């Protein structure tokens, strides 16, 4: 396996001498149990499905390389168990749901949501004095999004709560309309959240303003990144005449973040501030596939519009190939990096600091787990609330005397907005 960093190619018409044969970075991309990233991700609650997807039939689920079955008993209790029956390995995706649990259709073994064997086929006695169980994982349901904790039982943390969840102006809603499958590794999806440069070029400048974005997004921002209490965030400051638009995105450890509206530049007034309108998790299905799952935030003062509830442009394989070539979206860019992006072929620039920083923070998290410590993002206090900075804030600030001075001014305003309380002090429109 070769993971060395790519040597920049020198000389034109010289593809023959390009570095070949590099492979992915398994530490960052492989998620099976027992791998560094797999063990790290299992420290956290992971989204697996929406309540709307669970019917009177078992739902087959794959997460972190494990094949599982999700079900709801006749009493309304949810269970997440290993797919294979503990008796002879038949799949419980064909199981029969009961009042108390789920039965294997092959020989009738009956399981409770916590994996307890309630009954064996024909009343046969179990080996090991009846002490064996089917593997099961605990669940937590938040606004119809079902989360599983797949790590060591004795290390199960409280479910992470954002301060935004308790904002009195906001109703939290399931975002199932936006959920989508990705035919690639989870990391290249998640990294996109800390790459603000692409928002200008991909979504506006190169192929025209895409649905869900505003022309003003095509102004290449002055960008800064910073580490937060539970992850990192970026501050992208854009000069729009006498108005400065500061757009901040939170990226929380290990695999979720917040996004403010992307079309705000053409609709908002000076001295206003908008909250995040979605939270997005990137669930690693396995090493080669991932899934994006969402919650929505409906600010009663500035209600979500239909376009903000629907699937964003370019987020899925839902258009003809030729159209995606002419007007590529995020899906096309991230999938085109390969099933697992190979970092050794990259030639990163200062505008990739967010990607570099996120990878470094993930490595720090894995190291903490190896040392038996809680990684960043795990909070044992059930009353702890994660601070969110995600916003679109518009402030009337005349330009400085020179371009260089204005860049410095934009940076200062970005830092002020990130440190301040504009979200609560300014109206949303």
NUNUVO-195034 format. One record per residue (C-alpha): x, y, z; residue number from 1; residue in three letters. Coordinates in steps of 0.25 Angstrom, whole numbers. Each point is the difference from the previous one (the first is absolute). Layout:
N
+-------+-------+-------+------+------+
!     X !     Y !     Z ! bagu ! donu !
+-------+-------+-------+------+------+
!     X !     Y !     Z !  NUM !  ala !
...
+-------+-------+-------+------+------+
***
This chain:
429
+-------+-------+-------+------+------+
!     X !     Y !     Z ! bagu ! donu !
+-------+-------+-------+------+------+
!     0 !     0 !     0 !    1 !  unk !
!     6 !    13 !    -4 !    2 !  unk !
!    -5 !    13 !     6 !    3 !  unk !
!    11 !    10 !    -2 !    4 !  unk !
!    -3 !    14 !    -3 !    5 !  unk !
!     0 !     3 !   -15 !    6 !  unk !
!    12 !     7 !    -6 !    7 !  unk !
!    -5 !    12 !    -8 !    8 !  unk !
!     2 !    -3 !   -15 !    9 !  unk !
!     9 !    10 !    -7 !   10 !  unk !
!     0 !     2 !   -15 !   11 !  unk !
!   -11 !     1 !   -10 !   12 !  unk !
!    -5 !   -12 !    -8 !   13 !  unk !
!     6 !    -9 !    11 !   14 !  unk !
!   -11 !    -9 !     4 !   15 !  unk !
!     8 !   -12 !    -2 !   16 !  unk !
!     9 !     4 !    12 !   17 !  unk !
!   -12 !     2 !     9 !   18 !  unk !
!     0 !    -8 !    14 !   19 !  unk !
!    -8 !   -12 !    -1 !   20 !  unk !
!    -4 !   -11 !     9 !   21 !  unk !
!    -4 !     8 !    13 !   22 !  unk !
!   -11 !    -5 !     9 !   23 !  unk !
!    -9 !     6 !    10 !   24 !  unk !
!     3 !     4 !    14 !   25 !  unk !
!    -6 !   -12 !     8 !   26 !  unk !
!     1 !     7 !    13 !   27 !  unk !
!    -9 !    11 !    -4 !   28 !  unk !
!   -10 !    -7 !    -9 !   29 !  unk !
!    -2 !   -15 !     4 !   30 !  unk !
!   -11 !    -1 !    10 !   31 !  unk !
!    -1 !   -15 !     4 !   32 !  unk !
!     0 !    -4 !    14 !   33 !  unk !
!    14 !    -1 !     5 !   34 !  unk !
!     6 !    11 !    -9 !   35 !  unk !
!     4 !    13 !     6 !   36 !  unk !
!   -11 !     8 !    -7 !   37 !  unk !
!   -10 !   -11 !     2 !   38 !  unk !
!     3 !     0 !    15 !   39 !  unk !
!     0 !    15 !     1 !   40 !  unk !
!   -14 !     2 !    -7 !   41 !  unk !
!    -6 !   -10 !     9 !   42 !  unk !
!     2 !     9 !    11 !   43 !  unk !
!   -11 !     9 !    -5 !   44 !  unk !
!   -15 !    -1 !    -3 !   45 !  unk !
!    -2 !    -3 !   -15 !   46 !  unk !
!   -13 !     2 !    -8 !   47 !  unk !
!    -5 !   -12 !    -6 !   48 !  unk !
!   -14 !     3 !    -5 !   49 !  unk !
!   -13 !     8 !     1 !   50 !  unk !
!   -12 !    -5 !     8 !   51 !  unk !
!    -8 !     2 !   -13 !   52 !  unk !
!     8 !   -11 !    -6 !   53 !  unk !
!    -3 !   -10 !    10 !   54 !  unk !
!   -13 !    -8 !    -3 !   55 !  unk !
!    -6 !   -13 !     4 !   56 !  unk !
!    11 !    -7 !    -7 !   57 !  unk !
!    15 !    -1 !     5 !   58 !  unk !
!     9 !    11 !    -7 !   59 !  unk !
!    14 !    -5 !    -4 !   60 !  unk !
!    11 !    10 !     4 !   61 !  unk !
!    14 !     1 !    -3 !   62 !  unk !
!     9 !     9 !     9 !   63 !  unk !
!    15 !     0 !     2 !   64 !  unk !
!     2 !   -12 !    -8 !   65 !  unk !
!   -10 !    -8 !     9 !   66 !  unk !
!   -13 !    -7 !    -6 !   67 !  unk !
!   -12 !     3 !    10 !   68 !  unk !
!   -15 !    -1 !     1 !   69 !  unk !
!    -8 !    11 !     5 !   70 !  unk !
!   -15 !    -3 !     5 !   71 !  unk !
!   -11 !     6 !     8 !   72 !  unk !
!    -8 !   -10 !     9 !   73 !  unk !
!   -15 !     0 !     1 !   74 !  unk !
!     2 !     8 !    13 !   75 !  unk !
!     7 !    11 !    -7 !   76 !  unk !
!    14 !    -3 !     5 !   77 !  unk !
!    12 !     1 !   -10 !   78 !  unk !
!    11 !   -11 !    -1 !   79 !  unk !
!    13 !     0 !    -8 !   80 !  unk !
!     6 !   -14 !     0 !   81 !  unk !
!    10 !    -8 !    -8 !   82 !  unk !
!    -5 !    -5 !   -13 !   83 !  unk !
!     3 !   -14 !     2 !   84 !  unk !
!    -8 !    -9 !     9 !   85 !  unk !
!     8 !    -5 !    12 !   86 !  unk !
!    -6 !   -14 !    -3 !   87 !  unk !
!     5 !    -4 !   -14 !   88 !  unk !
!     3 !    14 !    -7 !   89 !  unk !
!   -13 !     2 !    -8 !   90 !  unk !
!    -2 !    15 !    -3 !   91 !  unk !
!   -10 !     7 !     9 !   92 !  unk !
!    -4 !     9 !   -11 !   93 !  unk !
!   -10 !   -11 !    -2 !   94 !  unk !
!    -4 !     0 !    14 !   95 !  unk !
!   -14 !     1 !     6 !   96 !  unk !
!    -3 !    11 !     9 !   97 !  unk !
!    -7 !    -2 !    13 !   98 !  unk !
!    -5 !     8 !    12 !   99 !  unk !
!    13 !    -3 !     7 !  100 !  unk !
!    10 !    -1 !   -11 !  101 !  unk !
!     4 !    -7 !   -12 !  102 !  unk !
!    -1 !   -15 !    -4 !  103 !  unk !
!     9 !    -7 !   -10 !  104 !  unk !
!    -8 !    -5 !   -11 !  105 !  unk !
!     8 !   -13 !    -1 !  106 !  unk !
!    -1 !    -7 !    14 !  107 !  unk !
!    -8 !    11 !     8 !  108 !  unk !
!    11 !     5 !     9 !  109 !  unk !
!    -6 !    12 !     7 !  110 !  unk !
!     9 !    12 !     3 !  111 !  unk !
!    -3 !    13 !     9 !  112 !  unk !
!     5 !    13 !    -5 !  113 !  unk !
!    12 !    -1 !     9 !  114 !  unk !
!     4 !   -13 !    -6 !  115 !  unk !
!    -6 !    -9 !    12 !  116 !  unk !
!    -5 !   -13 !    -6 !  117 !  unk !
!   -14 !    -1 !     5 !  118 !  unk !
!    -3 !   -14 !    -6 !  119 !  unk !
!     7 !   -10 !    -8 !  120 !  unk !
!    -6 !    -9 !   -11 !  121 !  unk !
!    -9 !   -11 !     5 !  122 !  unk !
!     5 !     4 !    14 !  123 !  unk !
!    13 !    -6 !    -2 !  124 !  unk !
!    10 !     3 !    12 !  125 !  unk !
!    12 !     9 !    -3 !  126 !  unk !
!    14 !    -3 !     1 !  127 !  unk !
!     8 !     8 !    11 !  128 !  unk !
!   -11 !    -1 !    10 !  129 !  unk !
!    -9 !    10 !    -8 !  130 !  unk !
!    10 !    11 !     1 !  131 !  unk !
!     2 !     3 !   -15 !  132 !  unk !
!    -6 !    12 !    -6 !  133 !  unk !
!    -1 !     6 !   -14 !  134 !  unk !
!     9 !    12 !    -3 !  135 !  unk !
!    -8 !    13 !     2 !  136 !  unk !
!     3 !    15 !     1 !  137 !  unk !
!    -7 !    10 !     8 !  138 !  unk !
!    -8 !    11 !    -7 !  139 !  unk !
!    -4 !    15 !     2 !  140 !  unk !
!   -11 !     6 !    -8 !  141 !  unk !
!     1 !    15 !    -2 !  142 !  unk !
!   -11 !     7 !    -9 !  143 !  unk !
!    -3 !   -13 !    -7 !  144 !  unk !
!    15 !    -2 !    -4 !  145 !  unk !
!     5 !   -13 !     6 !  146 !  unk !
!    14 !    -1 !     6 !  147 !  unk !
!     8 !   -12 !     4 !  148 !  unk !
!    11 !    -1 !    10 !  149 !  unk !
!    10 !   -11 !    -6 !  150 !  unk !
!    11 !     1 !    10 !  151 !  unk !
!     4 !    -7 !    13 !  152 !  unk !
!   -12 !     0 !     9 !  153 !  unk !
!     7 !     5 !    12 !  154 !  unk !
!     5 !    13 !    -8 !  155 !  unk !
!   -14 !     4 !    -5 !  156 !  unk !
!    -1 !    15 !     1 !  157 !  unk !
!   -12 !     9 !     1 !  158 !  unk !
!    -6 !     4 !   -13 !  159 !  unk !
!     6 !    13 !    -5 !  160 !  unk !
!    -9 !    12 !     1 !  161 !  unk !
!     2 !    13 !    -8 !  162 !  unk !
!    -4 !    13 !     6 !  163 !  unk !
!    -8 !     2 !   -13 !  164 !  unk !
!    -9 !   -11 !     4 !  165 !  unk !
!    -5 !     8 !    11 !  166 !  unk !
!    -2 !    13 !    -7 !  167 !  unk !
!   -14 !     5 !     3 !  168 !  unk !
!    -1 !     6 !   -14 !  169 !  unk !
!     3 !   -14 !    -7 !  170 !  unk !
!    -8 !   -12 !    -3 !  171 !  unk !
!     9 !   -12 !    -2 !  172 !  unk !
!    -5 !   -10 !   -11 !  173 !  unk !
!     4 !   -13 !    -7 !  174 !  unk !
!     7 !     3 !   -13 !  175 !  unk !
!    -3 !   -13 !    -7 !  176 !  unk !
!    -3 !     7 !   -14 !  177 !  unk !
!    15 !     4 !     0 !  178 !  unk !
!     6 !   -14 !     4 !  179 !  unk !
!     8 !    -6 !   -11 !  180 !  unk !
!    10 !   -12 !    -3 !  181 !  unk !
!    14 !     3 !    -4 !  182 !  unk !
!     8 !   -10 !    -8 !  183 !  unk !
!    13 !     4 !     7 !  184 !  unk !
!     8 !     0 !    13 !  185 !  unk !
!    -6 !     9 !    11 !  186 !  unk !
!    12 !     9 !     2 !  187 !  unk !
!     0 !     7 !   -14 !  188 !  unk !
!   -14 !     3 !     3 !  189 !  unk !
!     2 !     6 !    14 !  190 !  unk !
!    13 !     8 !    -5 !  191 !  unk !
!    -9 !     7 !    -9 !  192 !  unk !
!    -6 !     8 !    11 !  193 !  unk !
!    13 !     7 !     4 !  194 !  unk !
!     3 !     4 !   -15 !  195 !  unk !
!    -7 !    13 !    -2 !  196 !  unk !
!     8 !     3 !   -13 !  197 !  unk !
!    -8 !   -10 !    -8 !  198 !  unk !
!   -13 !     8 !     4 !  199 !  unk !
!     4 !    11 !    -9 !  200 !  unk !
!     6 !    -8 !   -12 !  201 !  unk !
!    -8 !   -12 !    -1 !  202 !  unk !
!   -14 !     6 !     4 !  203 !  unk !
!     1 !    13 !    -7 !  204 !  unk !
!    12 !     5 !    -8 !  205 !  unk !
!     3 !   -12 !   -10 !  206 !  unk !
!   -13 !    -5 !    -4 !  207 !  unk !
!   -10 !    11 !     5 !  208 !  unk !
!    -8 !     2 !    12 !  209 !  unk !
!    -6 !   -13 !     5 !  210 !  unk !
!   -13 !    -2 !     5 !  211 !  unk !
!     0 !     3 !    15 !  212 !  unk !
!    12 !    10 !    -1 !  213 !  unk !
!     0 !    15 !    -2 !  214 !  unk !
!     9 !     7 !   -10 !  215 !  unk !
!     7 !     7 !    12 !  216 !  unk !
!     6 !   -14 !     4 !  217 !  unk !
!     9 !     2 !   -12 !  218 !  unk !
!     8 !    10 !     7 !  219 !  unk !
!    12 !    -7 !     4 !  220 !  unk !
!     1 !     2 !    16 !  221 !  unk !
!    11 !     4 !     9 !  222 !  unk !
!     1 !   -13 !     8 !  223 !  unk !
!     4 !    -4 !    14 !  224 !  unk !
!     0 !   -13 !     8 !  225 !  unk !
!     0 !    -2 !    15 !  226 !  unk !
!    -2 !   -11 !    10 !  227 !  unk !
!   -12 !     0 !     8 !  228 !  unk !
!    -4 !    -7 !    13 !  229 !  unk !
!    -5 !   -13 !    -7 !  230 !  unk !
!     6 !     1 !   -14 !  231 !  unk !
!     4 !    11 !   -10 !  232 !  unk !
!    -7 !    11 !    -8 !  233 !  unk !
!     3 !    10 !   -11 !  234 !  unk !
!    -3 !    15 !    -2 !  235 !  unk !
!    -2 !     4 !   -14 !  236 !  unk !
!    -2 !    15 !    -2 !  237 !  unk !
!    -5 !     6 !   -13 !  238 !  unk !
!     0 !    15 !    -4 !  239 !  unk !
!   -13 !     3 !    -6 !  240 !  unk !
!     1 !    15 !    -2 !  241 !  unk !
!    -2 !     7 !    13 !  242 !  unk !
!    -4 !   -13 !     7 !  243 !  unk !
!     8 !   -11 !     5 !  244 !  unk !
!    -6 !   -14 !    -1 !  245 !  unk !
!     7 !   -10 !    11 !  246 !  unk !
!    -4 !   -14 !    -2 !  247 !  unk !
!     4 !   -10 !    11 !  248 !  unk !
!    -1 !   -15 !    -1 !  249 !  unk !
!     2 !    -9 !    12 !  250 !  unk !
!     7 !   -14 !    -2 !  251 !  unk !
!    -2 !    -9 !    13 !  252 !  unk !
!     8 !   -12 !     3 !  253 !  unk !
!     0 !   -10 !    -6 !  254 !  unk !
!   -10 !     1 !   -11 !  255 !  unk !
!   -10 !    10 !     0 !  256 !  unk !
!    -2 !    15 !    -2 !  257 !  unk !
!   -10 !    12 !    -2 !  258 !  unk !
!    -3 !     8 !   -13 !  259 !  unk !
!    -6 !    14 !    -1 !  260 !  unk !
!    -9 !     3 !   -12 !  261 !  unk !
!     8 !     0 !   -13 !  262 !  unk !
!    -8 !    10 !    -7 !  263 !  unk !
!     0 !    11 !    11 !  264 !  unk !
!     9 !    10 !    -8 !  265 !  unk !
!   -11 !     4 !    -9 !  266 !  unk !
!   -12 !     1 !    10 !  267 !  unk !
!     6 !     6 !    13 !  268 !  unk !
!     1 !    14 !     5 !  269 !  unk !
!    11 !     7 !     8 !  270 !  unk !
!     1 !    -3 !    15 !  271 !  unk !
!    -8 !   -13 !    -1 !  272 !  unk !
!     5 !   -14 !     5 !  273 !  unk !
!    -5 !   -14 !    -5 !  274 !  unk !
!     1 !   -13 !     8 !  275 !  unk !
!     4 !   -13 !    -6 !  276 !  unk !
!   -11 !    -7 !    -8 !  277 !  unk !
!     5 !   -14 !     0 !  278 !  unk !
!     9 !    -9 !     8 !  279 !  unk !
!     7 !   -11 !    -8 !  280 !  unk !
!     6 !   -13 !     4 !  281 !  unk !
!     9 !    -9 !    -9 !  282 !  unk !
!    -2 !   -14 !     4 !  283 !  unk !
!    11 !   -10 !    -4 !  284 !  unk !
!    -8 !   -11 !    -6 !  285 !  unk !
!    13 !    -8 !    -2 !  286 !  unk !
!    14 !     4 !    -6 !  287 !  unk !
!    -6 !     2 !   -14 !  288 !  unk !
!   -14 !     6 !     3 !  289 !  unk !
!    -6 !    11 !     8 !  290 !  unk !
!   -13 !     7 !     3 !  291 !  unk !
!    -4 !    14 !     3 !  292 !  unk !
!   -11 !     2 !    10 !  293 !  unk !
!    -7 !    13 !     5 !  294 !  unk !
!    -8 !     8 !    10 !  295 !  unk !
!    -6 !    13 !    -4 !  296 !  unk !
!    -1 !    13 !     8 !  297 !  unk !
!   -13 !     8 !    -3 !  298 !  unk !
!     2 !    14 !     6 !  299 !  unk !
!   -14 !     5 !     2 !  300 !  unk !
!     4 !    14 !    -2 !  301 !  unk !
!     6 !    -4 !   -14 !  302 !  unk !
!    -8 !   -13 !    -4 !  303 !  unk !
!     7 !   -10 !    -9 !  304 !  unk !
!    -4 !     2 !   -14 !  305 !  unk !
!    -3 !   -13 !    -9 !  306 !  unk !
!    13 !     1 !    -7 !  307 !  unk !
!     7 !    -1 !    14 !  308 !  unk !
!    -8 !   -13 !     3 !  309 !  unk !
!     3 !    -7 !   -13 !  310 !  unk !
!    12 !    -8 !    -4 !  311 !  unk !
!    11 !    11 !    -4 !  312 !  unk !
!     5 !     1 !   -14 !  313 !  unk !
!    11 !   -10 !    -4 !  314 !  unk !
!     0 !    -8 !    13 !  315 !  unk !
!    -4 !   -13 !    -6 !  316 !  unk !
!     1 !    -9 !   -13 !  317 !  unk !
!   -14 !     5 !    -4 !  318 !  unk !
!     4 !     7 !   -14 !  319 !  unk !
!     4 !    -5 !   -13 !  320 !  unk !
!    15 !    -2 !    -2 !  321 !  unk !
!     2 !    11 !   -11 !  322 !  unk !
!    -8 !    10 !     9 !  323 !  unk !
!     9 !    -3 !    12 !  324 !  unk !
!    12 !     2 !    -9 !  325 !  unk !
!    -5 !    14 !    -4 !  326 !  unk !
!    -5 !     4 !    13 !  327 !  unk !
!     8 !    -9 !    11 !  328 !  unk !
!    -4 !     1 !    14 !  329 !  unk !
!     6 !    -5 !    13 !  330 !  unk !
!    -4 !   -14 !    -2 !  331 !  unk !
!     8 !    -1 !   -13 !  332 !  unk !
!    12 !     7 !     5 !  333 !  unk !
!     1 !    -9 !    13 !  334 !  unk !
!    -3 !   -13 !    -8 !  335 !  unk !
!     9 !     3 !   -11 !  336 !  unk !
!    12 !    -1 !    11 !  337 !  unk !
!    -2 !   -15 !     0 !  338 !  unk !
!    -6 !   -10 !     9 !  339 !  unk !
!    10 !     5 !    10 !  340 !  unk !
!     8 !    12 !    -3 !  341 !  unk !
!    15 !    -2 !     0 !  342 !  unk !
!     7 !    12 !     7 !  343 !  unk !
!    13 !    -4 !    -5 !  344 !  unk !
!    -4 !     6 !   -14 !  345 !  unk !
!    -4 !    13 !     6 !  346 !  unk !
!     8 !    13 !    -1 !  347 !  unk !
!    -6 !     9 !    11 !  348 !  unk !
!     0 !    15 !     1 !  349 !  unk !
!    -3 !    10 !    11 !  350 !  unk !
!   -15 !     0 !    -3 !  351 !  unk !
!     0 !   -15 !     4 !  352 !  unk !
!     3 !     4 !    14 !  353 !  unk !
!   -14 !    -5 !     5 !  354 !  unk !
!     2 !   -14 !    -7 !  355 !  unk !
!    14 !    -1 !     6 !  356 !  unk !
!    -4 !     5 !    14 !  357 !  unk !
!   -12 !   -10 !     0 !  358 !  unk !
!     9 !   -12 !    -3 !  359 !  unk !
!     9 !     4 !    11 !  360 !  unk !
!   -11 !     1 !    10 !  361 !  unk !
!    -5 !   -14 !    -4 !  362 !  unk !
!    14 !    -5 !     2 !  363 !  unk !
!     0 !     6 !    14 !  364 !  unk !
!   -13 !    -6 !     3 !  365 !  unk !
!     5 !   -14 !    -4 !  366 !  unk !
!    12 !     2 !     9 !  367 !  unk !
!    -9 !     4 !    12 !  368 !  unk !
!    -8 !   -13 !    -2 !  369 !  unk !
!    13 !    -8 !    -1 !  370 !  unk !
!     4 !     6 !    13 !  371 !  unk !
!   -13 !    -3 !     7 !  372 !  unk !
!    -4 !    14 !     0 !  373 !  unk !
!   -13 !     7 !    -4 !  374 !  unk !
!     2 !     7 !   -14 !  375 !  unk !
!    -4 !    14 !    -3 !  376 !  unk !
!   -15 !     0 !    -1 !  377 !  unk !
!    -3 !    -9 !    11 !  378 !  unk !
!    -7 !     7 !    12 !  379 !  unk !
!    -3 !    -8 !    12 !  380 !  unk !
!    -9 !    11 !     6 !  381 !  unk !
!   -14 !    -3 !    -4 !  382 !  unk !
!    -4 !    15 !     1 !  383 !  unk !
!    12 !     5 !    -9 !  384 !  unk !
!    -5 !     7 !   -12 !  385 !  unk !
!     9 !     1 !   -12 !  386 !  unk !
!     2 !    14 !    -5 !  387 !  unk !
!    -3 !     3 !   -14 !  388 !  unk !
!     5 !    12 !    -9 !  389 !  unk !
!    -6 !    -4 !   -13 !  390 !  unk !
!    -7 !    13 !    -6 !  391 !  unk !
!    -1 !    10 !   -12 !  392 !  unk !
!     2 !    13 !     6 !  393 !  unk !
!    -1 !    13 !    -8 !  394 !  unk !
!     6 !    13 !     6 !  395 !  unk !
!     1 !    14 !    -7 !  396 !  unk !
!    15 !     3 !     0 !  397 !  unk !
!     6 !     9 !   -10 !  398 !  unk !
!    12 !    -5 !    -7 !  399 !  unk !
!    14 !     4 !     5 !  400 !  unk !
!     9 !     9 !    -8 !  401 !  unk !
!     8 !   -10 !    -7 !  402 !  unk !
!    -2 !   -15 !    -4 !  403 !  unk !
!    10 !    -5 !     9 !  404 !  unk !
!    -6 !     8 !    12 !  405 !  unk !
!   -14 !    -5 !    -4 !  406 !  unk !
!     5 !   -15 !     1 !  407 !  unk !
!     5 !     3 !    14 !  408 !  unk !
!   -13 !     6 !     3 !  409 !  unk !
!    -8 !   -11 !    -6 !  410 !  unk !
!     8 !   -10 !     9 !  411 !  unk !
!    -2 !     8 !    12 !  412 !  unk !
!   -15 !     1 !    -2 !  413 !  unk !
!    -1 !   -15 !    -2 !  414 !  unk !
!     7 !    -2 !    13 !  415 !  unk !
!    -9 !    10 !     7 !  416 !  unk !
!   -13 !    -8 !    -5 !  417 !  unk !
!     6 !   -13 !     4 !  418 !  unk !
!     3 !     5 !    14 !  419 !  unk !
!   -13 !     8 !     1 !  420 !  unk !
!   -15 !    -2 !     2 !  421 !  unk !
!    -5 !     6 !   -13 !  422 !  unk !
!   -10 !   -12 !    -1 !  423 !  unk !
!    -8 !     4 !    12 !  424 !  unk !
!     2 !    15 !    -1 !  425 !  unk !
!    -4 !     2 !   -15 !  426 !  unk !
!   -13 !    -4 !    -7 !  427 !  unk !
!     1 !   -11 !   -11 !  428 !  unk !
!    -6 !     9 !   -11 !  429 !  unk !
+-------+-------+-------+------+------+
***
